[in-house]
Amino acid sequence: MDELPKDPFMLMSFINMKLRDYYKSLDELCEDLNIEQEILTTTLGSIGMEYNPETNKFW
């Protein structure tokens, strides 16, 4: 996750853009970008964001 935005709000924006434009699921995104899903969800959870698989985004 060294190459991803450090600010959680910027990270959320970046991840949601990637999910919207390139990936059908969080699993697919994490696998392709070599991101640990638990770290990502914990980081975004720290600002109250949760992944919704039905909409394929954090909110």
Stockholm file with secondary structure:
# STOCKHOLM 1.0

chainA/1-59         MDELPKDPFMLMSFINMKLRDYYKSLDELCEDLNIEQEILTTTLGSIGMEYNPETNKFW
#=GR chainA/1-59 SS CTTSCSSHHHHHHHHHHHHHHTCSSHHHHHHHHTCCHHHHHHHHHTTTCCEETTTTEEC
#=GC SS_cons        CTTSCSSHHHHHHHHHHHHHHTCSSHHHHHHHHTCCHHHHHHHHHTTTCCEETTTTEEC
//
